Amino acid sequence: MSDRVTAAEPLSAAPANTPASPHVDAGDAGYRKDLKSRHINMIAIGGAIGTGLFLGAGGRMASAGPSLFIAYAVCGVFAFFVVRALGELVLYRPSSGAFVSYAREFMGEKGAYTAGWLYFLNWSTTAVADITAAATYAHFWSLFSDVPQWILALIALAIVLAANLISVKYFGEMEFWFAIVKVAALVVFMLVGIFLIVTSHDVGGSTPGLANITDNGGIFPNGMMPMLLLIQGVVFAYASVELCGVAAGETENPEKIMPKAINSIMWRVGLFYVGSVVLLALILPYTAYTGDQSPFVTVFDKLGIPGAAGVMNLVVLTAALSSLNSGLYSTGRILRSMSLAGSAPKFTGVMNKGGVPYGGILLTAAFGVAGVFLNFVMPEDAFELVLNFASIGIIGTWAMIMICSLLFVRRAEQGRLVRPAYRLPWAPYTQIVTLVFLASVIVLMWMDGGIGRTTVNCLPLIAAALVGGWFLVRGRVRETAGKQD
């Protein structure tokens, strides 16, 4: 029996005390198991360290002050819950379709359709944010300062697209070294930061230490509300943590690799995100940071070490390209899973000889081209605009993962399947609390006014587009299921 029929049929026919047969997703066929343990581990790291930290932390620090570390810590906990829930589902059944495949199993094709297109909304807009960030970083060097931002964005997209279309092995190697660069840079920054604080070394006329916090309004210099309002942007910083779940479908022995990779995310969040923000607050007053420059570049720039700021800027440029590379990779796999079910265009299900679903990758890249146009017409606001829409996609994706996790746990309690030993702790309360948190982020976006409120006001349009899209594809979904029967 086909995976489509399996997805649609209730599992109640199975005896109450007998686990159901594993769901089979046709979208998992054709991939090569070329990702090794080191790839998955570094993909997990790279997913937790990206543009949201390297570029976004500057503007957020300027707005909320040192309290930003609290926002990163809180969002990091919920990000860990999401990836831990996804990890349990991965060990139950690894799939390159990831949460779309799980939504198909537990919620039917409508659930898979919704999860997939929300994820596409996430990464298609994130791709715009990434190429915008890359162009912004490139302007740091005088060589590119006179080059229009949209041209730099187009170059960044072309380079990463070409590299992503080769094979998953090359993707894994690229992400491995991208992650190595990011981690090494953060380690160096933290070591330098600790040295500056311990020695009270002058940084651009400021003496590092606790006084940079206490003498500038404390942890909440502008009150608590700015920190709360920034949470929706901080959620964006963790947008790639679910990537390791997608990559699990192209690795051997995921039951051994995934738990280690996922568990390590928690301490990495604490060390790299929270630790870095605390050091930034101690090294310079929060007013020294701006939204148009990486805060790490700001620190090295004010130190006056020849070439140091340039090297750090190259690192954050790498982070932007890494995020773009990850987005093209993951949406290609998700769209292929949807295409073979009939809920995405047929061309997104096509693979090349290297086992790469290039159709879906090209579709995401096409939206990146739209981002190039956005950089042309509104270069100053492009990053903030797409960040808010990406946050909507992220929130929707995380919510779908937690709903799938809830339904998974319920079926396990009914004896219809068996949960793996690696589990999301405190279920089902963890899922419920996380869903409440995600709903509160939407409320905070609306309270923030401006682009955030405009984005929330667009939710009915997004919902209408999803409903309208379903009516357009449902005939093909049923036809596909019938052919597979």
Buried (B, 14 or more C-beta within 10 A) or exposed (E): EBBBEBBBEEBEEBEEEEBBEEBBBBBBEBBEBBBBBBBBBBBBBBBBBBBBBBBBBBBBBBBBBBBBBBBBBBBBBBBBBBBBBBBBBBBBBBBBBBBBBBBBBBBBBBBBBBBBBBBBBBBBBBBBBBBBBBBBBBBBEEEBEEBBBBBBBBBBBBBBBEBBBBBBBBBBBBBBBBBBBBBEBBEBBBEBBBEBBEEEEEBEEBBBBEEBBEEBBEBBBBEEEBBBBBBBBBBBBBBBBBBBBBBBBBBEEBBEBBBEBBBBBBEBBBBBBBBBBBBBBBBBBBEBBEBEBBBBBBBBBBBEEEEBBBEBBBBBBBBBBBBBBBBBBBBBBBBBBBBBBBBBBEBBBBBEEBBBBBBBBBBBBEBBBBBBBBBBEEBEEBBBBBBBBBBBBBBBBBBBBBBBBBBBBEBBEBBBBEBBEBBBEEBBEBBEBBBEBBEEBBEBBBBBEEBBBBBBEBBEEBEEEBEEBBEEBBEBBBEBBEEBE
